[in-house]
Amino acid sequence: MLFRRRRPLKFHQKLNHFMWPKGGWSRALRYYGKRLLRLSGSPHSIAAGFASGVALAMTPFIGFHYLLCFVVAFLVRGNVLAAVLGTTIGNPLTFPLIWVGTYETGSLVLGWFGMAPEQLDFHDLRHKLLTESWREIWPIIEPMLVGAVPLALVFGGLSYVLVYIAAQSFQSSRRQRFAVRRGALHGK
């Protein structure tokens, strides 16, 4: 392979690089931001894809986020690679926050309609998810599904606006730079 390490990393080294990137989190976030803005497509396409990925990261469908983001990005005519980048908002570091947020929001919404679930002990949640049948975990999944809808709308809408503005300004400044270079090359 062209870009392979001479000595492959051991598992604990891979885990360490995953949890703390070599150049730090700010460098990793800047890299993914540049990757997102440099995607080909209209600002709407990039923003719609990213927003659909962010919205789907709020759902409790672990393992299906990528498949769902392909479908939703296709339906909203968004950029599929931007949707994949948006889906990475849901990762092992942020999933606990997302799950607590969706569960609490869903419990609040269901409470307004008189269908509030019983109180949940998060230690009990892990045990139930690993050992119980679907019928037993539905009281946990139901508020998460209901709570995912408003959070997906808020965070998806916010990310759409931010990415649309960023992509539009990046592409217009890129066009201006190319126009200046083209004018300099042709002697104008």
C-alpha positions in Angstrom: 0.0 0.0 0.0 1.1 3.5 -0.7 0.3 5.2 2.7 0.6 2.4 5.2 2.6 2.4 8.4 5.7 0.3 8.6 4.6 -1.0 12.0 0.8 -1.1 12.3 -0.7 0.5 15.4 -1.8 -1.8 18.3 -5.4 -1.7 19.4 -4.7 0.6 22.4 -2.8 3.0 20.2 -5.7 3.1 17.7 -8.1 3.7 20.5 -5.9 6.5 21.9 -5.7 8.2 18.4 -9.5 7.9 18.1 -10.2 9.5 21.5 -7.5 12.2 21.1 -6.4 12.9 17.5 -2.7 13.5 17.0 -3.0 17.2 16.2 -5.8 17.8 18.8 -9.5 18.1 18.4 -9.4 21.7 17.0 -7.2 20.5 14.1 -9.5 17.5 13.4 -12.6 19.7 13.4 -11.0 22.2 11.1 -10.0 19.3 8.8 -13.6 18.0 8.6 -14.9 21.6 8.2 -12.6 22.0 5.1 -13.7 18.6 3.8 -17.3 19.6 4.1 -16.9 23.0 2.4 -14.8 21.6 -0.5 -17.4 19.1 -1.5 -18.7 19.6 -5.0 -22.3 20.7 -5.3 -24.5 23.7 -4.6 -24.6 25.2 -1.2 -28.1 23.8 -0.8 -27.0 20.3 -1.7 -24.1 20.4 0.8 -26.2 22.0 3.6 -29.2 19.6 3.0 -27.0 16.6 3.1 -25.2 17.7 6.3 -28.4 18.7 8.0 -30.0 15.3 7.1 -27.0 13.5 8.6 -27.2 15.6 11.8 -30.9 15.0 12.1 -30.5 11.3 11.7 -27.7 11.2 14.3 -30.4 12.2 16.9 -32.3 9.0 16.3 -31.7 5.9 18.4 -31.2 3.7 15.3 -27.6 2.8 16.1 -26.1 0.9 13.2 -28.5 2.3 10.7 -27.5 6.0 10.7 -25.4 5.7 7.6 -28.0 3.7 5.6 -30.7 6.1 6.6 -28.6 9.1 5.7 -28.0 7.8 2.2 -31.8 7.5 1.7 -32.7 10.8 3.3 -29.9 12.7 1.4 -31.2 11.2 -1.8 -34.7 12.2 -1.0 -33.8 15.8 -0.1 -31.3 16.0 -3.0 -28.5 16.5 -0.6 -24.9 15.6 -1.0 -24.4 12.1 0.3 -20.8 12.7 1.5 -22.0 15.7 3.5 -24.7 13.5 5.0 -22.1 11.0 6.1 -20.0 13.9 7.7 -23.2 15.1 9.4 -23.9 11.7 10.8 -20.5 11.6 12.5 -21.9 14.2 15.0 -23.3 11.1 16.6 -20.2 9.3 17.9 -19.3 7.4 21.1 -18.4 10.7 22.8 -21.7 12.4 22.0 -24.2 9.5 22.1 -24.7 9.6 25.8 -25.6 13.3 25.6 -27.9 12.7 22.6 -29.6 9.8 24.3 -30.3 11.6 27.6 -31.5 14.6 25.6 -33.8 12.6 23.4 -35.1 10.6 26.3 -35.8 13.7 28.5 -37.4 15.6 25.6 -39.5 12.6 24.7 -40.6 12.1 28.3 -41.6 15.8 28.4 -43.6 15.6 25.2 -45.3 12.3 26.2 -46.0 13.8 29.6 -47.9 16.6 28.0 -50.2 14.0 26.5 -50.5 12.0 29.7 -48.3 9.1 28.6 -45.1 9.8 30.5 -42.8 6.7 30.9 -41.6 5.5 34.3 -38.4 6.9 35.7 -35.3 5.4 34.2 -32.1 4.4 35.9 -29.3 4.5 33.3 -27.5 1.5 34.9 -30.8 -0.4 34.4 -31.0 0.9 30.8 -27.7 -0.9 29.8 -28.9 -4.1 31.4 -32.3 -3.9 29.7 -30.9 -3.1 26.3 -28.6 -6.1 26.5 -30.9 -8.7 28.0 -34.5 -7.9 27.5 -36.8 -8.4 24.5 -38.2 -5.6 22.4 -41.4 -5.5 24.4 -39.4 -4.8 27.5 -37.3 -2.0 26.0 -40.2 -0.2 24.2 -40.8 2.1 27.2 -37.2 3.3 26.8 -37.2 3.5 23.0 -40.6 5.2 22.6 -39.6 8.5 24.4 -36.3 8.5 22.6 -38.0 8.3 19.2 -40.5 11.0 20.2 -37.8 13.2 21.6 -35.6 12.7 18.6 -38.1 14.5 16.3 -37.9 18.0 17.9 -34.1 17.7 18.5 -33.6 16.6 14.9 -35.6 19.5 13.6 -33.7 22.1 15.7 -30.2 20.8 15.2 -30.8 19.9 11.6 -32.3 23.3 10.8 -29.5 25.1 12.6 -26.8 23.1 10.9 -28.5 23.7 7.5 -28.4 27.4 7.9 -24.8 27.5 9.2 -23.5 25.1 6.5 -25.4 26.9 3.7 -23.9 30.3 4.7 -20.4 28.8 5.0 -20.6 26.9 1.7 -22.0 29.9 -0.1 -19.3 32.2 1.1 -16.5 29.6 0.5 -17.6 29.0 -3.0 -18.0 32.7 -3.9 -14.5 33.5 -2.5 -13.1 30.5 -4.4 -14.7 31.8 -7.7 -13.2 35.2 -7.0 -9.7 33.8 -6.4 -10.0 31.8 -9.7 -11.2 34.9 -11.6 -8.2 36.9 -10.3 -5.8 34.1 -11.3 -7.4 33.8 -14.7 -7.2 37.6 -15.2 -3.5 37.5 -14.2 -2.8 34.7 -16.6 -4.4 36.4 -19.5 -2.8 39.7 -18.8 -5.9 41.6 -17.8 
